[in-house]
Amino acid sequence: MARPEDIPADGVPPCPARCAAAGLMPHIGVSWPRSGHHLLVRLLQHALGPGFGYCQHYHTSAACCGRLPCLRGDIHLTKSHDFAGDLPQLQGRRYLVQHRAFLPSVISDFELVVRGGGEDSRSAFLRHASRRFGAFRTFRSRWVESDFARRQIVLCYEDLVADPEEALGRVLASLAPGPGPDPARIACAVREVDGERIERGAVQHLRGAGVHAPRDPRRFRHHDPELFALLARLRLTREDVLTKIGTDGGMPDEAEIIRLQAGGTPTGDTPLAPGGDP
């Protein structure tokens, strides 16, 4: 199995199972960006060995069917962020949903934007967070809070890093029904899994670091206590706000847009409500 540092930056090819009789149940992975999907994949690869097949799906190759659900019998987990909000919720199929609190996820996501050449500034971060909140709200509605989601494996990133052995055991029990997973193998995977850190556009691979606590958002270089408190309680989309206040007089600065998305009050107006109505 390829290690993270051996995988080209522009894609992850399918990693099929190398054992003919793996006895694993295929799952459709649905994850909000930066919610620990690749960490979980590395844990599963460590715990299950060559019997586990994975395909990232977004980075297709000649070996990838390019379909969700996957058509290959040797692939047990695929990846989707459901950016368009149209991934089918199929009865009888198993889904593995991963999510994370908005603020730490959007900080980590912004680091990837910077890595791709995006502007690294306070204003650029606030604009990125403002734009991403609408997709975050849609994702949670479809995959975390819906009746369909309640019948699936739903894993919060904060729970994964707080108690990785319990989280991995729960996922393994769904992937491999039957006798319970080996606690010693789970503990070994948690202790020895490779990690990574992304900061200021650079990716640092942490070989054998094990599952470790996430970075404190207060250490982020664009941290602002007042604005971060607002980001933690956003409830309106950027479109909600701009539609309500209009931009004929010019675009408000990003801090003002964030304040309004958190339910603030424009000068001389009433508080905004979800959907853009007062």
C-alpha positions as CSV (number, residue, x, y, z in Angstrom):
1,M,0.0,0.0,0.0
2,A,1.4,3.4,-1.0
3,R,2.4,5.7,1.9
4,P,1.1,9.3,1.8
5,E,4.5,10.7,0.8
6,D,4.6,8.3,-2.2
7,I,1.2,9.5,-3.6
8,P,1.4,12.2,-6.2
9,A,-0.1,15.5,-5.1
10,D,-2.7,15.6,-7.9
11,G,-4.4,12.3,-7.1
12,V,-4.7,9.0,-5.3
13,P,-5.1,6.0,-7.5
14,P,-7.5,3.2,-6.5
15,C,-5.9,0.8,-4.0
16,P,-7.8,-2.4,-4.5
17,A,-7.9,-5.3,-2.0
18,R,-5.1,-7.8,-2.6
19,C,-7.0,-10.7,-1.0
20,A,-9.8,-12.3,-3.0
21,A,-11.9,-13.1,0.0
22,A,-11.8,-10.0,2.2
23,G,-15.3,-10.5,3.6
24,L,-15.8,-6.7,3.9
25,M,-19.0,-4.8,3.3
26,P,-18.6,-1.9,0.8
27,H,-19.4,1.6,2.2
28,I,-19.8,4.9,0.4
29,G,-17.7,7.5,2.2
30,V,-19.3,11.0,2.5
31,S,-17.1,13.5,4.3
32,W,-17.1,17.2,4.9
33,P,-13.6,18.4,3.9
34,R,-10.9,18.2,6.5
35,S,-12.9,15.8,8.8
36,G,-10.3,13.1,9.1
37,H,-11.2,11.0,6.1
38,H,-7.7,10.2,5.1
39,L,-6.7,9.6,8.7
40,L,-9.5,7.1,9.0
41,V,-8.4,5.5,5.7
42,R,-4.9,5.1,6.9
43,L,-6.2,3.6,10.2
44,L,-8.3,1.1,8.2
45,Q,-5.4,0.2,6.0
46,H,-3.3,-0.4,9.1
47,A,-6.0,-2.5,10.9
48,L,-7.3,-4.5,7.9
49,G,-4.2,-4.9,5.8
50,P,-4.3,-6.0,2.2
51,G,-8.0,-7.1,2.5
52,F,-9.1,-3.5,2.4
53,G,-9.7,-1.7,-0.9
54,Y,-10.1,2.1,-1.2
55,C,-10.6,4.6,-4.0
56,Q,-10.6,8.3,-3.7
57,H,-13.0,8.6,-6.7
58,Y,-12.3,12.3,-7.3
59,H,-8.9,11.5,-8.9
60,T,-9.9,9.0,-11.5
61,S,-7.5,6.9,-13.5
62,A,-7.8,4.1,-16.0
63,A,-8.3,1.7,-13.0
64,C,-11.2,3.8,-11.5
65,C,-14.8,3.2,-12.6
66,G,-15.6,6.8,-11.9
67,R,-19.0,5.9,-10.4
68,L,-20.7,6.2,-7.0
69,P,-21.6,3.6,-5.8
70,C,-18.4,2.0,-7.0
71,L,-18.8,-0.8,-9.5
72,R,-15.7,-2.7,-8.4
73,G,-16.0,-5.6,-6.0
74,D,-12.5,-5.1,-4.6
75,I,-13.1,-1.5,-3.3
76,H,-14.7,-1.3,0.1
77,L,-14.6,2.5,0.7
78,T,-14.9,5.4,-1.7
79,K,-14.8,9.1,-1.1
80,S,-17.3,11.9,-1.8
81,H,-17.7,15.4,-0.4
82,D,-21.1,15.7,-2.1
83,F,-20.3,19.3,-3.0
84,A,-23.3,19.5,-5.3
85,G,-25.7,18.2,-2.7
86,D,-26.9,15.5,-5.1
87,L,-25.2,12.3,-4.0
88,P,-28.0,9.7,-4.0
89,Q,-29.1,8.4,-0.6
90,L,-29.7,4.8,-1.6
91,Q,-31.7,2.4,0.6
92,G,-29.8,-0.8,1.2
93,R,-26.4,0.8,0.8
94,R,-24.0,1.5,3.7
95,Y,-22.6,5.0,4.1
96,L,-19.7,6.2,6.3
97,V,-20.3,9.9,7.1
98,Q,-17.6,12.1,8.6
99,H,-18.1,15.7,9.8
100,R,-16.3,18.3,11.9
101,A,-17.0,21.6,13.6
102,F,-17.1,24.4,11.0
103,L,-14.3,26.6,12.4
104,P,-11.4,24.1,12.6
105,S,-12.5,22.5,9.4
106,V,-12.5,25.7,7.4
107,I,-9.1,26.7,8.9
108,S,-7.6,23.4,7.6
109,D,-9.4,23.8,4.3
110,F,-7.9,27.3,3.9
111,E,-4.4,25.9,4.3
112,L,-5.1,23.8,1.2
113,V,-6.2,27.0,-0.6
114,V,-2.9,28.6,0.3
115,R,-1.0,25.5,-0.8
116,G,-2.7,25.9,-4.1
117,G,-1.4,29.4,-4.5
118,G,-4.3,31.3,-2.9
119,E,-3.9,34.6,-1.1
120,D,-2.8,34.1,2.5
121,S,-4.3,37.1,4.4
122,R,-6.9,37.7,7.1
123,S,-9.4,39.0,4.6
124,A,-8.9,36.1,2.3
125,F,-9.5,33.6,5.1
126,L,-12.7,35.4,6.2
127,R,-14.0,35.5,2.6
128,H,-13.2,31.7,2.3
129,A,-15.0,30.9,5.5
130,S,-18.0,33.1,4.6
131,R,-18.4,31.3,1.2
132,R,-18.0,27.8,2.6
133,F,-20.6,28.1,5.3
134,G,-23.5,27.6,2.9
135,A,-22.1,24.3,1.7
136,F,-21.4,23.3,5.3
137,R,-25.0,24.0,6.3
138,T,-26.3,21.9,3.4
139,F,-23.9,19.0,4.2
140,R,-25.0,18.9,7.8
141,S,-28.7,18.9,6.8
142,R,-28.3,16.0,4.4
143,W,-25.7,13.9,6.1
144,V,-25.7,14.6,9.8
145,E,-29.2,15.7,10.9
146,S,-31.4,13.8,8.4
147,D,-33.4,10.6,9.2
148,F,-31.3,8.9,6.5
149,A,-28.1,9.8,8.3
150,R,-29.3,8.4,11.6
151,R,-29.3,4.9,10.0
152,Q,-25.7,5.2,8.9
153,I,-22.2,5.3,10.5
154,V,-21.8,9.0,11.3
155,L,-18.4,9.9,12.8
156,C,-17.4,13.3,14.2
157,Y,-13.8,14.3,13.8
158,E,-13.6,15.5,17.4
159,D,-14.7,12.0,18.5
160,L,-12.3,10.3,16.2
161,V,-9.3,12.1,17.8
162,A,-10.6,12.1,21.3
163,D,-11.2,8.3,21.4
164,P,-9.7,6.8,18.2
165,E,-9.9,3.2,19.4
166,E,-13.6,3.4,20.0
167,A,-14.2,5.2,16.7
168,L,-12.1,2.8,14.7
169,G,-13.8,-0.2,16.4
170,R,-17.2,1.2,15.5
171,V,-16.3,1.6,11.8
172,L,-14.6,-1.8,11.7
173,A,-17.8,-3.4,13.1
174,S,-19.8,-2.0,10.2
175,L,-17.1,-2.8,7.5
176,A,-16.5,-6.4,8.8
177,P,-19.7,-7.8,10.4
178,G,-19.1,-10.9,12.6
179,P,-16.6,-11.4,15.4
180,G,-15.6,-8.2,17.0
181,P,-12.4,-6.5,15.8
182,D,-9.1,-7.3,17.5
183,P,-8.5,-4.7,20.2
184,A,-4.7,-5.2,20.0
185,R,-4.7,-4.5,16.3
186,I,-6.9,-1.4,16.8
187,A,-4.5,-0.1,19.4
188,C,-1.5,-0.7,17.2
189,A,-3.1,1.1,14.3
190,V,-4.0,4.1,16.5
191,R,-0.4,4.2,17.9
192,E,1.5,3.8,14.7
193,V,-0.6,5.4,11.9
194,D,1.0,8.1,9.8
195,G,-0.2,11.7,10.3
196,E,0.2,15.0,8.5
197,R,0.2,18.6,9.3
198,I,-0.7,21.4,6.8
199,E,0.4,24.9,7.6
200,R,1.3,28.0,5.5
201,G,0.9,26.0,2.3
202,A,3.3,23.2,3.3
203,V,2.4,19.6,4.0
204,Q,4.5,17.8,6.7
205,H,4.1,14.0,6.7
206,L,4.4,12.6,10.2
207,R,5.5,9.0,9.8
208,G,4.3,6.7,12.6
209,A,3.1,9.7,14.7
210,G,-0.2,8.0,15.7
211,V,-3.5,9.8,16.2
212,H,-2.7,13.1,17.9
213,A,-4.7,16.1,19.0
214,P,-5.7,18.7,16.4
215,R,-4.1,22.1,16.2
216,D,-5.7,24.7,18.5
217,P,-7.5,27.3,16.3
218,R,-6.1,30.0,18.5
219,R,-2.7,29.3,17.1
220,F,-3.8,30.0,13.5
221,R,-1.9,33.0,12.2
222,H,-5.1,34.9,11.3
223,H,-6.8,34.3,14.6
224,D,-8.9,37.1,16.0
225,P,-10.9,36.3,19.2
226,E,-13.9,38.4,18.4
227,L,-14.2,37.3,14.7
228,F,-13.6,33.6,15.6
229,A,-16.4,33.7,18.1
230,L,-18.6,34.9,15.3
231,L,-17.4,32.2,13.0
232,A,-18.2,29.6,15.6
233,R,-21.9,30.6,15.5
234,L,-22.6,31.4,11.9
235,R,-26.2,30.7,10.9
236,L,-26.8,32.6,7.6
237,T,-25.1,32.0,4.2
238,R,-23.2,34.7,2.5
239,E,-25.9,34.8,-0.1
240,D,-28.6,35.3,2.6
241,V,-26.7,38.4,3.8
242,L,-25.8,40.0,0.5
243,T,-29.3,39.5,-0.9
244,K,-30.8,41.2,2.2
245,I,-28.5,44.2,2.4
246,G,-27.7,44.7,-1.2
247,T,-24.3,45.8,-2.6
248,D,-25.3,49.0,-4.5
249,G,-23.3,51.0,-2.1
250,G,-20.3,48.7,-2.4
251,M,-19.4,45.4,-0.9
252,P,-19.1,45.4,2.9
253,D,-15.8,44.3,4.3
254,E,-15.4,40.6,5.1
255,A,-15.5,41.2,8.9
256,E,-18.9,42.9,8.5
257,I,-20.3,40.1,6.3
258,I,-19.2,37.6,9.0
259,R,-20.9,39.6,11.7
260,L,-24.1,39.6,9.7
261,Q,-23.9,35.9,9.0
262,A,-23.7,35.3,12.7
263,G,-27.0,37.2,13.1
264,G,-25.7,40.7,13.6
265,T,-27.8,43.8,12.8
266,P,-27.1,46.1,9.9
267,T,-27.2,49.8,10.8
268,G,-30.8,50.9,11.1
269,D,-32.2,47.5,10.4
270,T,-33.5,44.4,12.3
271,P,-31.5,41.3,12.8
272,L,-31.3,39.0,9.8
273,A,-32.9,35.6,9.9
274,P,-32.2,32.4,7.9
275,G,-33.3,32.8,4.4
276,G,-32.5,36.5,4.3
277,D,-35.8,37.7,5.8
278,P,-36.0,40.0,8.9
